[in-house]
Amino acid sequence: MKSGNKTNPKKRDPYRMLLRVTVVLVALVVISAIVFLVCNSAVIADYKAQRKQVDQLNADSSQEFTAKMDVLRASNATTVNPNTGEVTAVEPAYWEKTLDGVVWRLEDQSNTQLENVRTETVDRATLMTGGLLLVNAWHTLPSDFSENGLVNVGNSSGWKISVSDNTVKLFPTAFQALGNIVSAAAEQNQKDYLVREAYRSNDTQTALFNKQMETLSKKYSGDVLIAQTKKTVNYPGTSEYQTGLSFRMDIYSKTDATVGKQKFQQSAQGQWLTENSWKYGVIFRFPSADFPNANWEDKSYKTGVSAQINLYRYVGNASAAAMTIMDYCLEEYVEFLIAHPHICIYKDGALQYEVYRYAAADAPTYDVPVLNPASSYVASLDNMGGIVMSYSYVQ
């Protein structure tokens, strides 16, 4: 019997199948990569376009805000004759001073209010380190003042800032300003600075006061003894050192013993620091008769301190500029802000800073006004019942 022929199916080559699958996968990967690159380019282009649009809107908003402020200031700088209705422009009170060949101008804008503001919540402890907390014989340190947040100047600077010992501490705002000063001084070949002393705790201030009182007890007693002690050592709670914003400076060199023998204010380093510290938000705290030099006005009648102390105090860039323009000590400046709660500071006609003070009752936190389009701001309690807002327009 004749059997039928069977045809065996042709076997598939597994290697060819693998090759085909690989080619397909590679093609998919290539296509996916191309699609990704195209999409990514589109996203980047879209982002750049949106960013450009946002930047333009910000610039337009800034110009619009400036224009509105100019109009507002102009409207508040006019008077109307009640009989004739005639409008007369009144130039706001201003003060000018030339510093390093540059004209600085401080204008009183107290007739105007802040516009285009938002609010941010700031806690009371932070506001105490803003720079303008006034502490002296008549204004004691707030009872809720805390030393939390102090930084060790030596350790935190990597020992780039020389200190007398490892106990020298400051709040970050003052520490950063001090670092900026030391760096700027080095660029001018002014070196060998040493921070002799900074923050004092209440216990330390109390121990110093009691020690001095014990020394004077051989000559005085009762209220007279306390009064005599206060002439050289502040009563606990009234010392500038207790703010954590002040530091006493000196010069010292391991390799040159003659450096440390100079009087600080007569040295090139001391003169540079005293004349330039305001540019970094720091002022000389206690000008007295012919100290730091004969060019400075004696402010001991306002500060209550006549001793010659090389003490510097962080107050912030805006306030340091204002105090330098006005030749004010801290006490005078806070009093000035109470009388003139809104000021603008110009450098060669360009707005640099704006300062605004308002009354505020004691509270754990505060919603402070943040002015747009200021590039940054500093908020501070002044220990006189107010909060001082300092806005910077410096890019």
Beta strands, then each sheet from edge to edge (+ up, - down):
strand 1: 78-80
strand 2: 87-89
strand 3: 94-99
strand 4: 102-108
strand 5: 117-123
strand 6: 151-152
strand 7: 162-163
strand 8: 169-170
strand 9: 193-197
strand 10: 246-251
strand 11: 282-284
strand 12: 311-314
strand 13: 342-347
strand 14: 350-359
strand 15: 365-371
strand 16: 376-381
strand 17: 386-392
sheet 1: 1+ 2-
sheet 2: 3+ 4- 13+ 14- 17+ 16-
sheet 3: 5+ 15-
sheet 4: 6+ 8-
sheet 5: 7+ 9+ 10- 12+ 11-
end
